Amino acid sequence: MTPSTWVIVPTYNEAGSIERMLRQTAQQLADAAPGDHRLLVVDDGSPDGTGAIAERIGDELGVVEVLHRSAKGGLGQAYLAGFAHALAGGAQRVCEMDADLSHDPEHLPALLRAAESADVVLGSRYVPGGGVSDWGPLRRLTSRAGCLYARLVLRLPQHDLTGGYKVIRREVLEAIELGSVRSQGYVFQIEITYRAVLAGFRVAEVPIVFRDRTEGTSKMSPRIALEAMWRVPQLRRSAPAALARIASRPAR
Ligand SMILES: Nc1nc2c(ncn2[C@@H]2O[C@H](COP(=O)(O)OP(=O)(O)O[C@H]3O[C@H](CO)[C@@H](O)[C@H](O)[C@@H]3O)[C@@H](O)[C@H]2O)c(=O)[nH]1
């Protein structure tokens, strides 16, 4: 049977957490989507051997595939490669998850349930019941400011636009012209949600508690932050053209 639920996990130097993450997530999927799921690790040639660990766990669990890319190309490009692979493999819904267990696999069943009545489900830190644990004041402030900036510039009602724990239905990925997505860093998350909203899809938010990683390091960098600063207004400027393209598409 072709699996319909795919969890995509981009990795760069996550050797300390990938095994636990895959085991815990496979366990949740075995309950939430029995016999109908796949985990796809998209590894950008991690020097710490993350890809090889994922292969080993994959052989054992039987539900994990590993896509090996040659070099670090950014979160967005890793997801685009993962989306293409999952869609070709028959995915009907795709989940995005970080490898460092900051996205608790225990939230996955609730996100998948919400995707039965929404086209995109955002795991949200900033709705009642959601939150972050273990972050210092600076990281909290930066994250809230980034979300607020995107909400105001793009005029979106959703509360957590930068989070990376989400479920996206196949129809959305087919409709939003992934070939023209250029975001490389975390702004990719904002761009995908914005494109889905522009295309008229239903976006729901489900509370999650984001835990800071205990292994490895964040890949956030000034370059990634700067990309978000300039690309958000650019997304807003390109919205009329995107809307025109959507309007000229044949009805789904
Ligand atoms: N393949 C690949 N994976 C990458 C790359 N850069 C980061 N990743 C992977 O992407 C995931 C998220 O990266 P982190 O570095 O752990 O992100 P973070 O700083 O904790 O940021 C989190 O919060 C951001 C702001 O809310 C989110 O935008 C982001 O998605 C993530 O949830 C991890 O699994 C990491 O290995 C890359 O260039 N290539």
The ligand as a Gaussian input file, in Angstrom:
#p B3LYP/6-31G(d) Opt

LIG

0 1
 N       18.685000      19.344000       5.540000
 C       18.830000      20.489000       6.218000
 N       18.275000      20.623000       7.439000
 C       18.449000      21.792000       8.102000
 C       19.176000      22.878000       7.575000
 N       19.137000      23.895000       8.481000
 C       18.418000      23.450000       9.534000
 N       18.013000      22.173000       9.311000
 C       17.206000      21.311000      10.165000
 O       15.978000      21.976000      10.367000
 C       15.482000      21.724000      11.672000
 C       15.282000      23.095000      12.385000
 O       16.538000      23.717000      12.539000
 P       17.006000      24.292000      13.969000
 O       18.317000      24.924000      13.789000
 O       16.825000      23.249000      15.024000
 O       15.887000      25.386000      14.183000
 P       15.653000      26.284000      15.447000
 O       16.699000      27.314000      15.526000
 O       15.374000      25.459000      16.667000
 O       14.355000      26.948000      14.917000
 C       13.062000      26.435000      15.126000
 O       12.353000      27.556000      15.345000
 C       12.259000      28.421000      14.207000
 C       11.582000      29.667000      14.643000
 O       10.404000      29.407000      15.286000
 C       11.493000      27.706000      13.105000
 O       11.330000      28.543000      11.960000
 C       12.253000      26.509000      12.728000
 O       11.510000      25.764000      11.767000
 C       12.476000      25.674000      13.968000
 O       11.240000      25.107000      14.369000
 C       16.509000      20.805000      12.351000
 O       16.085000      19.472000      12.218000
 C       17.784000      21.074000      11.547000
 O       18.698000      20.007000      11.561000
 C       19.765000      22.716000       6.274000
 O       20.424000      23.594000       5.724000
 N       19.547000      21.506000       5.652000

